[in-house]
Each structure stands twice: as C-alpha cells, then as structure tokens.
Amino acid sequence: MPPLDLSVVHILSSLTLAWLVWIVLNGVYNLYWHPLAKYPGPKLAAATIWWKMYWELLREENLVDVVSGLHEVHGDIVRIAPNELHFSQPSAFHDIHNAQSRWTKDPVFYREAKARKNILSPLFSRRSVVDMQYLVRDCVDQMCETMRTQHEQCRSTNILRALRCLSLDVIMSFCFAKSLDTLKEPDFRASVEDSMTLALPMVNWVKYFPFIKSLTRHCPPALTDALRPQMAGLTRFLILIKDQVAEVTTNKEALRKAPHPVIYDALLSSAHGQKISNLSLRDEAFLLVFAGTDTASMALTVGVIQILSNPDVHNTLTEEIMKFWPTLEVAPRYEDIERLPYLTAVLKETLRHAGGPISSMARVVPREGADIGGRRIPGGTVVGISTQLVHMNATIFPDPRKFDPERWLGPGAESLDHWLVAFSRGPRSCLGTNLAWCKMYLTVASLFRRFKLQLDGISASDLRLKEDYLAHHIGPELLIKATPRLS
C-alpha cells in the first residue's frame, strides 16, 4: 500500500487546526460578546452546544432536572446554550406560547417538515372526534377484552403496554382507517409497540445529529432487521405506511373506500395540484403516530397508577362512575362522560403530573425582540420553559408532588385551568387535544367501571420517567390485577 501523500496529511492537519481555532474563538465570542453574555448559567453552556449534548447524550440525564437545579442557583432566567435561554417563571410560558405569538420553532431542534396543522385541524376538531368516538370505543372495548382474558388465565396486566397498544390502535384507526390490531396480541406484546419503545432514546440523538434520520429512512428494511432485530416491528410499521402512501397517491379510489376521512384526504386535497412527495406524506404519518401514541399512553399510565395508589381518590372516582353508568352493557357517550366533575378533576391532575412533552418546546424570538418573564429578550434568541416547571410550581399548585384531584374542585379552581399547559397554548398547541381528551375519558371510565383494579407489587414510586423529549418509563413492569365486574 503506497504511503499517504504528505500534502494530503498537511491539508487535513491544517483543516483540523483551523476547526479547533474556530471553536475556541467562537466560544470566546459567545462568552464575552454575544448578546446573551450578561445572562447567568454554566460557562460551558454559554460557550458551546456541547454542554447540552454532554448531559443528554453522554450522561443520559433528564435535561429538565439539570436545568431546574440551575434555576435554583442562578434565578428565573438561565442561559443553557450559546443562543438559548430557559425560564422558570410560569408566566413566561404564556409570554412564549399564546394566541398572538406565531414565533418559529428553533431549527436546531426541529428539522422535521413543518406540521400542516391548519390542513389537518378539521380532522381533529371536536365535532370530528365526537362523530368518530366509536373508533376509540372499539379500541377500549378490545383492550378490556384482552384484560379479561388475562384475568381468566390468572395473569396480571402490564398497564403501560395495554395503554400504549390502545393509543397506537386508536391513532392508526383515526388517521389511516387501518388498525395494527396490537390490542389483540397476547399480553399486549406487540412487536411494533416494543420497537417504538426502543426507538424513543434515539430522539435526542436525532435532535443533535439529524443525518441519523436520513440514514435510517433510506436503510433497507432487511438490513435494519439484521443490525437490530428488536426493531423489526417498527420496520413492518414503516413498510405499512410506505405501502399505504403509495396506494393513495397512485389510486384515487383507495381514499374513497376508507370508512371515514383520513389524513391523506386533507394533505392531498390541500396541494392544489402541486406534488407532495411520498416521503413527506410518510414523515407526516410517522410523526402523528409517535406523537399520538407516547404522550397519551404515558399520561394515562401515570393516572391509573396514581389513582390506585390513593385509596380515597380511587373510591371517590369509582363511586361516581358506578352511579353514572349503572348498567354495564349500556355504555354512555363521550359527551356525557365528560360532564362528570370528579373524573374531570382526576384527568386534569393526571395531565398536571404527566401531560405532554416535559422538555422545553423552544421558540425563536422575533427580530424586534419580546418581553418574557419581565425582561426584554433580544430578537433571534431561542427561548423555552418546561411544562414541568409550570405544573410543579408550589405557588400555583400547593404541595405540587401530591396527586390531589380536589384542587380542581374547590373555590376558584377554574383559575387553575390557565396553568394546565400539557397541550401547550397558542397557534402551535397540540393538534390532537380533542382526541386525547376523548380517549382519556372513555378509557378511565371504562377501566374503573368494568374492573376492580389493584396494584400488583408496585406503587407510584416505581414510576420512573426518562426524558427523551417525550417521557417514557424506565422502571419495573407496571402490573395491575384487573378483576371483571359482573354487573
């Protein structure tokens, strides 16, 4: 093998040296001359984005916990990246996320195609959800049937798996009129649900290294399965989406055969003759499925575990549901269930404890600057606040770690709704809010009406959430005993 040309070595060495010099000079600028230089925080965070990468990728820590500690030391505003500020005052959330502000998302962390929210909103409107609640009901019924079978076999239910399969089948049925039937799998052990769980830790890596997504997107399915067999379920799901996109873009009759409108109806009809790539349609579908599965299932899981860990809450909720729903075979409609005051309070408290992404949903301040948390923030600054810092604020929610539905029922409780920000606020709030509420009401009402539920060797302290933008459980199996009620 011929020796490497010395001129090539010299060029590579010079490029490396130039890169290192640029990093040092850029870091010095960020520390002393950047518009955010006056804001407190770790020096390394001010100098380089690598500080965040260190905590999230190498230490695998929940960034919100790290940042919360920084607020205790540095105050209400902390600089956590060269061009990013994090806030702790709850009022800052509404300064950043409100109906008047249409600030853009930070391109460093949101390199996905922009969600076509205005196009898809009619599908997720309240009227649409009410009309199609039978889809949610059918999935809830199937989940309860599998749980009944488990009881007959003297086995407990992994409630997290059950609720993830429920959420996955609901979003697939709602958006694509095609269920994956994960709820019919024995013990809810669906390969696609397993694969989605395994994929979650990759979210932070993709956030900093977006080329990973491109690599996986173009990787042949057979190669993906060979390199990581545990991801086979996700591969099959991607193939299903790919085939469905190919069908609806080449055969217009395919959409007319669907029993109800699906997302492709809205996306393709909005193109006005312009070509939407199959890849864009697949990305949109993939994003909707992940968002619609993980957030709702995690919130419901936390809610069920918390209810069963608090006997007074459990008894009061069950009594209300049993009285409202006297005949087991005659299931009430969503519009009626949502009028139950204590169930509503329980669901609000559930969302306060585990609603939506806990990571900061960063936004970019417009060019003219903005007032946030009582300070004038320069234009172009990336800003954010974790919903957890709002929901766990002791001034707004006394004894915030306590699961206490009564806080939503007392005098002046309606004022707390302003601080329930699980679905965010403003023009970029969660697209699936109406569907999420419908699923939560129907699921919790059905579970506690149809079964006598009991924790099986676990407690609320076994809930251990890891933040990879979306929260996911990393603790022991969350098992419950579900004994069917006879009437």
C-alpha positions in Angstrom: 0.0 0.0 0.0 1.6 3.3 -1.0 2.3 5.8 1.7 -0.2 8.7 2.2 0.8 11.8 0.3 2.3 14.3 2.7 0.4 17.1 1.0 -2.9 15.4 2.0 -1.7 15.0 5.6 -0.8 18.7 5.6 -4.2 19.7 4.3 -6.0 17.5 6.8 -3.9 18.9 9.7 -4.5 22.5 8.6 -8.2 21.9 8.4 -8.3 20.3 11.8 -6.3 23.2 13.3 -8.5 25.8 11.7 -11.6 24.0 13.0 -10.2 24.0 16.6 -9.2 27.6 16.3 -12.7 28.5 15.1 -14.2 26.6 18.1 -12.1 28.5 20.5 -12.7 31.9 19.0 -16.4 31.2 18.7 -16.5 30.1 22.3 -14.7 33.2 23.5 -17.2 35.4 21.5 -20.2 33.5 23.0 -18.8 34.1 26.5 -18.0 37.7 26.3 -19.6 39.5 23.3 -22.7 37.5 22.5 -26.0 39.4 23.1 -26.8 36.9 25.8 -23.4 37.2 27.6 -25.0 39.0 30.5 -27.3 36.1 31.4 -26.2 33.6 34.1 -25.5 30.0 33.6 -22.7 27.4 33.2 -19.8 28.9 31.3 -19.5 25.8 29.1 -23.2 26.1 28.2 -22.6 29.7 27.1 -19.6 28.7 25.0 -21.0 25.7 23.2 -24.0 23.5 22.5 -21.8 20.5 23.6 -22.8 21.2 27.2 -26.4 20.1 26.4 -25.1 17.2 24.4 -23.0 16.1 27.3 -25.9 15.9 29.7 -28.5 14.4 27.3 -26.3 12.0 25.2 -23.4 11.0 27.4 -24.8 11.3 30.9 -28.3 10.4 29.7 -29.8 12.8 32.3 -33.2 14.4 32.2 -32.2 17.9 31.0 -35.2 19.4 32.8 -33.8 18.2 36.1 -30.4 19.6 35.3 -31.9 23.0 34.3 -34.2 23.0 37.4 -31.0 22.8 39.5 -29.5 25.7 37.6 -32.6 27.9 38.3 -32.2 27.2 42.0 -28.7 28.7 41.7 -29.0 31.4 39.1 -32.6 32.5 39.2 -35.5 32.8 36.9 -33.6 33.0 33.6 -30.7 30.7 32.8 -28.5 30.5 29.6 -28.3 26.8 28.6 -26.7 27.2 25.2 -24.9 30.0 23.3 -28.2 31.3 21.9 -30.8 29.8 24.3 -32.4 31.0 27.5 -34.5 28.9 29.8 -37.2 30.4 32.1 -38.7 29.2 35.3 -41.4 31.8 36.0 -44.8 30.2 34.9 -45.9 33.5 33.4 -43.1 33.1 30.9 -44.9 30.1 29.4 -47.8 32.3 28.4 -45.4 35.0 27.1 -43.9 32.5 24.8 -47.0 30.4 23.9 -50.1 32.5 23.3 -52.6 33.1 20.6 -50.9 36.3 19.4 -47.4 35.0 19.0 -46.5 32.9 16.0 -42.9 32.5 16.8 -41.0 30.0 14.8 -39.6 26.8 16.2 -35.8 26.5 16.7 -34.4 25.0 13.6 -31.6 23.3 15.6 -34.1 21.1 17.3 -36.9 21.0 14.9 -35.6 19.9 11.5 -38.7 17.9 10.7 -41.0 19.1 7.9 -43.4 21.7 9.3 -46.7 20.1 10.6 -49.6 21.1 8.4 -51.7 22.0 11.3 -54.2 24.2 9.5 -54.8 21.4 7.0 -55.2 18.6 9.5 -57.1 20.6 12.1 -60.6 19.7 10.8 -59.9 16.0 11.1 -59.0 16.5 14.8 -61.8 19.1 15.6 -64.2 18.4 18.4 -67.0 17.7 16.0 -64.9 15.1 14.1 -63.8 13.4 17.3 -67.4 13.3 18.7 -68.6 11.8 15.4 -65.8 9.2 15.3 -65.7 8.3 19.0 -66.8 4.8 18.1 -63.3 4.2 16.9 -61.9 5.0 20.3 -64.7 3.0 22.0 -64.0 -0.1 19.8 -60.3 0.0 20.8 -61.1 0.5 24.5 -63.5 -2.5 24.3 -60.8 -4.6 22.7 -58.3 -3.6 25.4 -60.8 -4.6 28.1 -61.5 -7.9 26.4 -57.8 -8.8 26.4 -57.5 -7.8 30.1 -60.5 -10.0 30.9 -58.7 -12.9 29.1 -55.6 -12.3 31.2 -57.6 -12.4 34.4 -59.2 -15.7 33.3 -55.6 -17.1 32.9 -54.7 -15.8 36.4 -52.3 -13.2 35.0 -51.9 -9.5 35.7 -51.9 -6.8 33.1 -48.9 -4.6 32.2 -51.0 -1.4 32.2 -48.3 0.6 30.3 -48.2 -2.0 27.5 -52.0 -2.1 27.4 -52.4 1.7 27.1 -49.6 2.0 24.6 -51.3 -0.6 22.4 -54.6 1.3 22.9 -53.1 4.6 21.9 -51.4 3.1 18.9 -54.5 1.4 17.5 -56.6 4.5 18.1 -54.3 6.8 16.2 -53.9 4.3 13.4 -57.7 3.8 13.1 -58.4 7.6 13.4 -55.7 8.8 11.0 -55.4 5.9 8.5 -58.6 3.8 8.9 -56.3 0.9 9.4 -55.6 -0.6 12.8 -52.4 -2.6 13.6 -54.5 -4.7 16.0 -51.8 -4.5 18.7 -54.6 -4.9 21.3 -55.3 -8.4 20.2 -51.7 -9.5 20.8 -51.4 -11.9 23.9 -50.3 -9.8 26.9 -50.2 -6.8 24.6 -46.8 -7.9 23.5 -46.9 -6.3 20.0 -43.6 -6.1 18.2 -44.3 -2.6 16.8 -45.0 -1.3 20.4 -41.7 -2.9 21.5 -39.9 -1.3 18.7 -41.4 2.2 19.3 -40.3 2.0 22.9 -36.8 1.0 21.9 -36.6 3.9 19.4 -37.5 6.6 21.9 -34.0 7.1 23.3 -32.8 7.8 19.8 -34.9 11.0 19.7 -32.2 13.1 21.4 -29.5 11.7 19.1 -31.6 12.7 16.0 -32.1 16.1 17.6 -28.4 16.9 17.5 -27.4 14.7 14.6 -30.3 14.9 12.1 -28.4 12.8 9.5 -29.2 9.8 11.6 -32.8 10.1 10.5 -31.8 10.3 6.8 -29.7 7.2 7.3 -32.5 5.2 8.9 -35.0 6.5 6.4 -33.1 5.1 3.5 -31.7 2.0 5.1 -33.2 -1.2 3.5 -35.6 -2.9 5.9 -33.7 -6.2 5.7 -30.5 -4.5 6.8 -32.3 -2.8 9.7 -33.7 -6.1 10.9 -30.3 -7.7 10.6 -28.5 -5.0 12.5 -31.1 -4.7 15.3 -33.7 -7.5 15.3 -35.6 -5.7 18.1 -36.7 -3.0 15.7 -38.4 -5.5 13.3 -41.9 -4.3 14.4 -41.1 -0.7 13.6 -39.7 -1.8 10.2 -43.0 -3.6 9.4 -44.9 -0.5 10.5 -42.8 1.8 8.2 -43.5 -0.7 5.3 -47.2 -0.5 6.0 -47.1 3.3 5.9 -45.0 3.3 2.8 -47.4 0.9 1.0 -50.4 2.9 2.1 -48.9 6.2 0.8 -48.0 4.5 -2.5 -51.6 3.3 -2.8 -53.3 6.6 -2.1 -51.0 8.6 -4.4 -51.4 6.2 -7.4 -55.0 5.1 -6.9 -57.5 7.9 -6.1 -60.2 5.3 -5.5 -58.3 4.0 -2.4 -59.3 7.0 -0.3 -63.0 6.7 -1.3 -63.0 3.2 0.1 -62.0 4.4 3.6 -64.9 4.3 6.1 -64.1 7.9 7.2 -61.8 10.8 6.2 -58.1 10.1 6.8 -55.1 12.4 6.9 -54.2 11.7 3.3 -57.6 13.2 2.2 -56.6 16.5 3.8 -53.0 16.5 2.8 -53.5 15.6 -0.8 -56.6 17.9 -1.3 -54.6 20.9 0.1 -51.9 20.5 -2.5 -53.9 22.3 -5.2 -52.3 20.4 -8.0 -48.8 20.6 -6.5 -47.0 17.3 -6.0 -46.5 16.3 -2.4 -43.6 13.8 -2.2 -44.4 10.3 -0.8 -41.5 10.9 1.6 -43.3 14.0 3.1 -46.5 12.0 3.5 -44.7 9.2 5.2 -42.9 11.6 7.6 -46.2 13.3 8.5 -47.8 9.9 9.2 -44.9 8.7 11.2 -44.8 11.9 13.3 -48.6 11.7 14.0 -48.4 8.1 15.2 -45.5 8.7 17.5 -47.0 11.8 19.0 -50.4 10.2 19.3 -49.1 7.1 21.0 -46.5 8.1 23.5 -47.9 11.2 25.2 -51.4 9.9 25.7 -50.4 6.4 26.9 -47.8 7.8 29.4 -50.3 10.2 30.9 -53.0 7.5 31.2 -50.5 5.1 32.8 -49.4 7.7 35.4 -53.1 8.5 36.0 -54.1 4.9 36.6 -51.1 4.2 38.9 -51.7 7.4 40.9 -55.5 6.6 41.3 -54.7 3.1 42.6 -52.1 4.5 44.9 -54.5 6.8 46.6 -57.5 4.9 48.1 -59.6 8.0 48.7 -59.2 9.1 45.1 -59.9 5.5 43.9 -63.1 5.1 46.0 -64.5 8.5 45.1 -63.8 8.1 41.4 -65.3 4.5 41.3 -68.4 5.6 43.2 -69.0 8.5 40.7 -68.6 6.3 37.6 -70.7 3.4 39.0 -73.5 5.7 39.8 -73.4 7.4 36.4 -73.0 4.2 34.5 -75.4 1.8 36.3 -75.9 -0.8 33.5 -72.6 -2.3 32.3 -73.9 -3.3 28.9 -75.2 0.3 28.1 -72.1 2.4 27.6 -72.5 6.2 27.8 -71.3 8.5 25.1 -68.2 10.7 25.5 -70.2 13.9 25.6 -72.0 12.6 28.7 -68.9 11.1 30.4 -67.0 14.4 30.2 -69.6 16.1 32.4 -68.5 14.0 35.4 -66.9 16.5 37.8 -64.6 14.2 39.8 -63.4 12.3 36.7 -62.6 15.6 35.0 -60.6 16.7 38.1 -58.8 13.3 38.1 -57.8 13.8 34.4 -56.7 17.3 34.9 -54.5 16.2 37.8 -53.2 13.4 35.6 -52.2 15.8 32.9 -50.5 18.1 35.5 -48.4 15.1 36.6 -47.6 13.7 33.2 -49.0 15.7 30.3 -47.2 16.1 27.0 -43.5 16.7 26.4 -41.6 17.8 29.5 -38.7 19.2 27.5 -38.8 22.8 26.7 -40.6 23.4 23.4 -38.2 26.1 22.2 -39.2 29.0 20.1 -37.3 31.8 18.4 -37.9 35.4 19.5 -38.9 37.6 16.5 -36.4 40.1 15.2 -37.9 43.1 17.1 -37.4 41.3 20.5 -40.0 40.5 23.1 -40.8 40.8 26.8 -40.6 37.4 28.5 -40.8 36.9 32.3 -40.5 40.7 32.8 -37.2 41.0 30.8 -36.6 42.3 27.3 -35.1 39.5 25.3 -33.2 40.2 22.1 -34.6 39.1 18.7 -33.3 35.8 17.4 -32.9 34.2 20.8 -34.1 30.7 21.4 -36.4 30.6 24.4 -38.3 28.0 26.3 -39.7 26.7 29.6 -40.5 23.2 30.6 -44.2 22.5 31.3 -42.9 20.6 34.4 -41.8 23.9 35.9 -45.3 25.3 35.4 -47.2 22.2 36.7 -44.9 21.7 39.7 -44.9 25.4 40.8 -45.8 25.4 44.5 -47.2 28.9 44.4 -49.9 27.9 41.9 -50.2 24.2 43.0 -49.5 23.9 46.7 -47.9 20.5 47.6 -47.3 20.0 43.9 -46.0 16.4 44.1 -49.3 15.2 45.7 -51.9 13.7 43.4 -54.8 15.7 44.5 -57.9 16.0 42.2 -59.7 18.1 44.9 -57.5 21.1 43.9 -59.6 21.3 40.7 -62.9 21.3 42.5 -62.5 23.9 45.3 -63.4 27.6 45.3 -61.6 29.5 42.5 -60.4 26.2 40.9 -61.4 27.4 37.4 -58.4 29.8 37.6 -56.0 26.8 37.6 -57.0 25.9 34.0 -54.9 28.8 32.9 -51.8 26.9 34.2 -52.7 23.5 32.8 -50.4 23.6 29.8 -50.0 19.9 28.9 -51.2 20.5 25.4 -49.3 23.8 25.1 -51.0 27.0 24.2 -51.4 29.4 21.2 -51.2 28.6 17.5 -48.7 25.8 17.9 -50.7 23.9 20.6 -51.2 20.1 20.3 -53.1 19.1 17.2 -54.6 16.0 18.9 -56.0 17.7 22.0 -59.6 16.8 21.3 -58.8 13.2 20.5 -56.6 12.9 23.7 -59.4 14.1 25.9 -61.9 11.7 24.3 -59.5 8.8 24.8 -58.8 9.7 28.4 -62.4 10.0 29.4 -63.5 6.8 27.6 -60.5 4.8 28.8 -60.6 5.7 32.5 -64.4 5.5 32.8 -64.3 2.0 31.1 -61.4 0.7 33.2 -62.9 1.6 36.6 -66.5 0.6 35.6 -65.6 -2.8 34.1 -62.9 -3.9 36.5 -61.9 -3.9 40.2 -58.4 -2.8 39.8 -55.5 -3.3 42.2 -51.7 -2.7 42.0 -49.7 -5.9 41.8 -46.5 -5.4 43.8 -45.8 -1.9 42.6 -46.5 1.7 43.9 -46.4 5.2 42.5 -42.8 5.4 43.5 -42.0 2.8 40.8 -42.9 5.2 38.1 -39.5 6.4 36.8 -39.7 8.7 33.8 -36.8 9.3 31.4 -37.0 12.4 29.2 -36.1 11.9 25.6 -38.2 14.9 24.5 -41.2 12.6 25.3 -41.3 11.0 28.7 -41.1 7.2 28.9 -41.0 4.7 31.8 -37.6 3.0 32.6 -38.6 1.3 35.9 -40.1 -2.1 36.6 -43.1 -3.6 34.9 -46.3 -1.7 35.9 -48.6 -4.6 36.7 -52.2 -4.4 37.9 -54.8 -7.0 38.8 -58.0 -6.5 36.8 -61.0 -8.4 38.1 -64.0 -8.0 35.9 -67.2 -6.7 37.4 -70.2 -8.9 36.8 -72.7 -6.1 36.5 
